[in-house]
């Protein structure tokens, strides 16, 4: 019976801290991470993830990236594609260079420095979308640019991440060009196969009682099957989860099924992942390891400044006003899902040490809070300048 205690603690912590911190207007994800820190070994020490909880956390990580892929609609990029790609590349290149430079400056190897740079590329659609919705800019030209560029940056970051891991620890003997050609073929194949497979499995399930949720079971089986296939191909689970979501995004036609997937993901697996991340964040490194506080400060400031400046320049090059460009720069600051997923994977893989993991978790916490604050600062002036007719944006947000 005591084997259930860690599971109970992590579930209770997710429920308790998300409710308590929400009253302080602290974002849900930040609340879960802070809750994990408080109950973890570096604070009160009442919880430490065992093998079972780690496994469930890994499932949560896959579901986190799956939902990110599921909520991505690539039709949004059709309008103004050239400028959007230019903005995302500009907003990714400078942070990448800054991240690599920080890694070298603190004596880390080329591989670790590249990983820091890759993490710096990503932004957070989960933070950006609600902020744009509140500001009234979501369905404007500037909102379309920001959402599209953020998604592209996350995809670029994930692709680079997979290249890095495939280079240092090849899961497949295929060369990188052949590997990515096969990946593209599989993506196209699965987008063709999944609707037919979904129809077949639904037919086989028959008219079973809805109590057994046959439609959800079918989707879950297809999800795990796609993730396993991509992993066998050589993709890391977080990239496999994202591409599985991208493949299935066109096969889910009802909000009811999507709501069920969200309930399963956000109600169970994803909160456990964030609690585990928090529990593995050791704040004592700031007193025990020399330079830990400095590297955290440099990483946080370096990422925020690089993102803001490159976003501002990207906005100006795309024809936006000074105030609108400042709003774009602020919207690219938050680092969340991809950052935490890559940091956790890098730590588990042995690439990132404890002080780097702690610094990157703090980066997510700080930028998730500061980014929307800066967006609110610039949004009134940006909204006044944004007189474009509304455009429908099909991407919705998850975590």
C-alpha positions in Angstrom: 0.0 0.0 0.0 2.9 2.4 0.8 3.9 2.1 -2.9 0.9 4.3 -3.7 2.1 7.0 -1.4 4.4 8.8 -3.9 1.6 8.7 -6.5 -0.9 10.1 -4.0 1.6 12.9 -2.9 2.3 14.0 -6.5 -1.4 14.0 -7.4 -2.4 15.9 -4.2 0.5 18.4 -4.8 -0.7 19.1 -8.3 -4.2 19.8 -7.1 -3.3 21.8 -4.0 -0.6 24.0 -5.4 -2.4 24.8 -8.7 -5.3 26.0 -6.6 -3.3 28.0 -4.0 -1.0 29.7 -6.5 -3.9 30.5 -8.9 -5.3 32.7 -6.2 -2.0 34.7 -6.4 -2.4 34.9 -10.2 0.6 32.7 -10.8 0.4 30.6 -14.0 -0.7 27.0 -13.7 2.6 25.5 -14.9 4.7 27.7 -12.7 2.5 26.7 -9.7 3.1 23.0 -10.4 6.9 23.5 -10.7 7.0 25.6 -7.5 4.9 22.9 -5.8 7.4 20.2 -7.0 10.3 22.3 -5.6 8.6 22.7 -2.2 7.8 19.0 -1.7 11.1 17.8 -3.3 14.5 17.0 -1.7 15.7 20.6 -1.9 12.9 21.9 0.3 10.6 19.9 2.7 11.8 16.6 1.4 8.5 14.8 1.5 8.6 13.5 -2.0 11.3 12.0 -4.3 10.4 10.5 -7.6 10.8 6.7 -7.9 11.1 4.7 -11.0 7.3 4.4 -11.4 6.7 8.2 -11.0 9.6 8.9 -13.4 7.9 6.6 -15.9 4.6 8.4 -15.5 6.4 11.7 -15.8 7.9 10.5 -19.1 4.4 9.7 -20.3 3.4 13.2 -19.2 6.3 14.6 -21.3 5.1 12.8 -24.4 1.5 14.0 -23.8 2.8 17.5 -23.3 4.5 17.5 -26.7 1.6 15.5 -28.3 -0.9 18.3 -27.2 1.5 20.9 -28.6 1.5 19.1 -32.0 -2.3 18.5 -31.8 -3.0 22.2 -31.4 -0.9 23.2 -34.3 -2.7 24.0 -37.6 -0.2 24.7 -40.4 -2.8 26.4 -42.5 -2.1 29.6 -40.5 1.2 30.1 -42.3 -0.3 30.5 -45.7 -0.8 34.2 -45.4 2.4 36.3 -45.2 4.5 33.1 -45.1 7.7 34.8 -46.3 7.7 37.5 -43.6 6.6 35.1 -40.9 9.4 32.7 -41.7 11.8 35.6 -41.8 10.7 36.8 -38.4 10.9 33.3 -36.8 14.4 32.7 -38.3 15.7 36.1 -37.1 14.1 35.5 -33.7 15.7 32.1 -33.4 19.2 32.9 -34.8 20.3 35.6 -32.3 19.1 33.7 -29.2 20.8 30.5 -30.5 24.1 32.4 -30.9 23.7 34.0 -27.4 22.9 30.6 -25.9 25.9 28.9 -27.5 28.1 31.8 -26.4 26.9 31.5 -22.8 27.7 27.8 -22.8 31.2 28.4 -24.0 31.7 31.3 -21.6 31.0 29.1 -18.6 33.3 26.3 -19.9 30.8 23.9 -21.2 31.5 21.6 -24.2 30.4 22.2 -27.7 27.5 19.7 -27.4 26.2 21.3 -24.2 26.6 24.8 -25.6 24.7 23.8 -28.7 21.9 22.4 -26.6 21.6 25.6 -24.6 21.4 27.5 -27.9 18.7 25.2 -29.2 16.7 25.7 -26.1 17.0 29.5 -26.5 15.4 29.2 -30.0 12.0 28.1 -28.6 9.2 30.2 -27.4 5.9 29.3 -25.7 2.6 29.2 -27.6 0.9 28.3 -24.4 1.7 31.7 -22.8 1.4 33.8 -26.0 -2.1 32.7 -27.1 -4.0 33.7 -23.9 -2.1 37.0 -23.7 -3.0 37.8 -27.3 -6.6 36.8 -26.6 -6.9 39.1 -23.6 -5.2 42.0 -25.5 -7.7 41.7 -28.4 -4.8 41.2 -30.9 -5.2 37.4 -31.5 -7.1 37.8 -34.8 -5.1 40.7 -36.2 -2.2 40.7 -38.5 0.3 41.1 -35.6 -1.4 38.2 -33.8 -1.1 36.0 -36.8 2.6 36.8 -37.2 3.3 36.1 -33.5 1.5 32.8 -33.3 2.9 31.5 -36.6 6.5 32.5 -35.8 6.2 31.0 -32.3 5.1 27.6 -33.7 7.9 27.7 -36.4 10.5 28.4 -33.7 9.3 25.5 -31.6 9.5 23.2 -34.6 13.0 24.4 -35.6 14.1 23.9 -32.0 12.7 20.4 -31.9 14.3 19.4 -35.2 17.7 20.7 -34.1 17.3 18.9 -30.8 16.7 15.6 -32.7 19.7 16.2 -34.9 21.9 16.8 -31.9 20.7 13.7 -30.1 21.0 11.6 -33.3 24.5 12.9 -33.7 25.8 12.2 -30.2 23.9 8.9 -29.6 22.5 7.5 -32.8 19.5 5.3 -32.4 19.6 4.4 -36.1 22.5 3.7 -38.4 20.9 5.8 -41.1 22.6 9.0 -42.3 20.9 12.2 -41.3 19.7 13.1 -44.8 18.2 9.6 -45.3 16.8 9.7 -41.7 14.9 13.0 -42.3 13.7 11.9 -45.8 12.3 8.8 -44.2 10.8 10.9 -41.4 9.0 13.1 -44.0 7.8 10.0 -45.8 6.4 8.6 -42.6 4.6 11.9 -41.7 2.9 11.9 -45.1 2.1 8.2 -44.9 0.6 8.5 -41.4 -1.5 11.5 -42.3 -3.0 9.3 -45.1 -3.2 6.1 -43.0 -4.6 7.4 -39.7 -8.1 8.3 -40.9 -8.5 4.9 -42.5 -7.0 3.1 -39.4 -9.3 5.2 -37.2 -12.3 4.1 -39.2 -11.3 0.4 -39.1 -10.6 0.3 -35.4 -13.9 2.2 -34.7 -15.8 -0.4 -36.8 -14.1 -3.3 -35.0 -15.0 -1.8 -31.6 -18.7 -1.9 -32.7 -21.5 -0.4 -30.7 -19.9 -1.0 -27.3 -21.3 0.9 -24.4 -20.0 4.5 -24.3 -18.9 3.8 -20.8 -15.8 2.1 -22.3 -14.9 5.2 -24.4 -14.1 3.2 -27.6 -13.3 6.4 -29.6 -10.8 7.6 -27.0 -9.3 4.1 -26.8 -8.8 4.0 -30.6 -7.1 7.4 -30.5 -4.9 6.4 -27.6 -3.8 3.2 -29.4 -3.0 5.2 -32.6 -1.1 7.8 -30.6 1.1 5.2 -28.8 1.6 3.3 -32.1 2.8 6.4 -33.9 5.1 7.4 -31.1 6.6 3.9 -31.0 7.1 4.0 -34.8 8.9 7.3 -34.7 11.0 6.2 -31.8 12.0 3.0 -33.7 12.9 5.3 -36.6 15.3 7.1 -34.2 13.4 10.1 -32.9 13.6 11.2 -29.2 10.2 10.7 -27.5 9.5 14.4 -27.1 9.9 14.9 -30.9 7.9 11.7 -31.6 5.1 13.0 -29.3 5.0 16.3 -31.2 4.9 14.8 -34.6 2.2 12.3 -33.4 0.1 15.2 -32.4 0.7 17.0 -35.8 -0.3 13.8 -37.6 -3.5 13.3 -35.6 -4.5 17.0 -35.7 -6.4 16.5 -38.9 -8.1 13.3 -37.7 -9.9 14.7 -34.7 -13.1 16.3 -36.0 -15.1 16.8 -32.7 -14.4 19.0 -29.8 -15.7 16.2 -27.5 -12.9 13.9 -28.4 -10.3 16.7 -28.1 -11.7 17.6 -24.7 -11.4 14.0 -23.6 -7.7 14.0 -24.7 -7.2 17.3 -22.8 -8.7 15.8 -19.7 -6.5 12.8 -19.8 -3.4 14.9 -20.6 -3.9 18.0 -18.3 -5.8 16.1 -15.6 -3.3 13.4 -15.0 -0.1 13.0 -16.9 1.2 16.5 -17.7 0.8 17.8 -14.1 2.9 14.9 -12.9 5.6 15.8 -15.3 5.8 19.4 -14.1 5.8 18.2 -10.4 8.6 15.8 -11.2 10.6 18.6 -12.9 10.1 20.8 -9.8 11.2 18.0 -7.5 14.4 17.5 -9.5 15.2 21.3 -9.3 17.8 21.6 -6.6 17.9 25.2 -5.4 20.7 24.4 -3.0 23.1 24.5 -5.9 23.2 28.2 -5.5 24.9 27.8 -2.1 26.8 24.6 -2.8 28.2 25.1 -6.3 30.3 28.0 -7.3 28.9 30.2 -10.0 25.4 28.6 -10.0 23.7 31.9 -9.2 25.7 33.7 -11.9 25.0 31.2 -14.6 21.2 31.3 -13.8 21.2 35.1 -13.9 23.2 35.2 -17.2 20.9 32.5 -18.8 17.7 34.3 -17.8 18.9 37.8 -18.8 20.6 36.5 -22.0 17.6 34.7 -23.2 15.2 37.5 -22.4 17.3 40.2 -24.0 18.1 38.1 -27.1 14.5 37.2 -27.6 13.2 40.7 -27.1 15.8 42.4 -29.3 15.6 39.9 -32.1 11.8 40.0 -32.0 11.8 43.8 -32.1 14.1 43.8 -35.1 12.1 41.1 -36.8 9.0 43.1 -36.3 10.5 46.2 -37.8 11.9 44.3 -40.8 8.4 42.9 -41.3 6.9 46.4 -41.5 5.5 46.8 -38.0 5.7 50.0 -36.0 8.1 50.5 -33.1 5.4 49.8 -30.5 4.1 46.8 -32.3 7.6 45.5 -32.7 8.2 45.9 -29.0 5.0 43.9 -28.4 6.3 41.2 -30.7 9.6 41.1 -28.9 7.9 40.8 -25.5 5.7 38.0 -26.8 8.7 35.8 -27.8 10.3 36.0 -24.3 8.3 33.2 -22.5 10.0 29.8 -22.5 7.9 26.8 -21.4 7.0 23.5 -22.9 9.9 22.9 -25.3 12.4 24.4 -22.9 11.4 22.2 -20.0 11.1 19.1 -22.2 14.5 19.6 -23.8 16.1 20.5 -20.4 14.6 17.4 -18.7 15.7 15.2 -21.6 19.2 16.7 -21.6 19.5 16.2 -17.8 18.3 12.5 -18.0 20.7 12.0 -20.9 23.6 13.3 -18.8 24.3 16.3 -20.9 23.1 19.0 -18.5 24.4 19.2 -14.9 22.3 20.1 -11.9 23.1 23.9 -12.0 22.2 24.1 -15.7 18.9 22.2 -15.1 18.0 24.5 -12.2 18.9 27.6 -14.3 16.7 26.5 -17.2 13.8 25.7 -14.9 14.1 29.2 -13.4 14.3 30.6 -16.9 10.9 29.0 -17.6 9.4 30.3 -14.4 10.7 33.9 -14.7 10.0 34.3 -18.5 6.5 32.8 -18.1 5.7 35.6 -15.5 7.7 38.5 -17.0 6.7 37.9 -20.7 3.0 38.5 -20.3 3.7 41.5 -18.0 5.8 43.1 -20.8 3.1 42.2 -23.3 0.5 44.1 -21.2 2.9 47.1 -21.0 3.1 47.3 -24.8 -0.3 46.0 -25.8 -2.3 49.3 -25.6 0.0 51.2 -27.9 0.3 48.2 -30.2 -3.5 47.8 -30.3 -3.9 51.5 -31.1 -1.5 51.1 -34.0 -3.0 47.8 -35.2 -5.9 48.8 -37.4 -5.9 45.7 -39.6 -9.0 43.8 -40.2 -9.3 40.6 -38.2 -7.9 37.4 -39.5 -9.0 34.0 -38.3 -6.2 32.1 -36.5 -6.8 28.4 -36.3 -4.1 27.5 -33.8 -5.3 27.0 -30.3 -3.2 26.7 -27.2 -2.5 24.0 -24.8 0.5 24.0 -22.3 
